[in-house]
């Protein structure tokens, strides 16, 4: 995306590159005078050098929107005797997507005709220009890009990883996989899949959908999961063991996450964010997919008043709530303030233990009946990954820690995104117990149910089952974002909530288990 990083010259030189193309905005923001920005320069880092030619900003904005005469006049304003050049590089959509294709093709064909016949304009390749004119001198460029990208990113591209947790998740998944591929001396096949997961479009958002588009994120996860799977099989990763459990700071936030890995699935747990499952990777051949490839709603500045409330927590799985008695499905989906009367959803769960085949987390939460009155509830949840990864069991224990009777509406929330087809716009369907199949775009509430079945044209069915009956809510998860055609909503997955109305005496415990299988 034409984003420069000052540490790149050693890598570029090692890869055999003589020069790269950057926007002139990078040069100007780095303090270069105009005469340097209209020439080629050399950049250096740690003694390694690479050439830079600058894409002309004004030319990007006037071509092809202005007349041929105006564009050619602008080109003629450059002084070729001083080695000045005009380098144009921009979006191909300008010649068919953002303009009528026939008109765009006619404009471009006529423009090439005028260029070819202009005796005072010389056409050169970048390498030919460098051979003839050389470099204006040495320059040090900051981590900039074109003007709009600087605006969207806050001046530094990695800021997108901080703004969008889903982007950071994909990026850190790449880093984790890279380290594994190195440890296992992975083959070229594994590395090819790894590189395919690095397409930048899925990691940021500016004028277009970017990271908000689920198919882009889905493709990233498919490739990174395949890369990991190939390396695990070739390197004998599970030799003599059915499950690998690792504790590390996966997402670089200063707190450890826990990864449970099996041959057919991996589960990623985040204790300091409600003890949630923020990634569930299916490794079945041909169906590689992150089942928690969901996207939260963010407070984008262009949405304005009247936009849906942004999410106050990340839409992932196995997050606990204690609802007010009058809370309804719409309150949950639309983020009605204070319908969750507890502090469990964003709690920092304690890692009770990590066993050979399970992980146990706990938290003493508080549930407020009024601003001055609360009760303590002790929550224990134990994660087990079984059948080579085909089954994830989460066993819950909720205990009343007070010396008084309490009447609570306990809740377990999951956000899941079944794999989408690439050759159609068909969305998944779901069924709740025996109530029939419904489209993923439909909200549904059942007062007494246990089983939710998700079906997709592009993957095996997924079954979510509670060991005890409860009220079940199911709703599509949507985000709203800007595109070249204006604002649009985008399906991001299905939210599923199990609600249990529970009365507990002092010290009494309520137990249930929620299972996800495929």
PyMOL commands that set and color helices and strands:
alter all, ss='L'
color gray80, all
select helices_A, chain A and resi 9-14+24-29+34-37+57-62+68-76+80-82+92-95+101-117+126-133+147-153+159-163+165-183+188-196+200-203+210-212+214-235+329-333+387-389
alter helices_A, ss='H'
color red, helices_A
select strands_A, chain A and resi 19-23+41-45+48-55+138-139+244-248+257-262+265-270+276-282+289-290+319-322+350-354+358-370+373-386+391-400+406-416+429-432+437-439+444-456+459-483+486-504+509-517
alter strands_A, ss='S'
color yellow, strands_A
deselect
rebuild
show_as cartoon
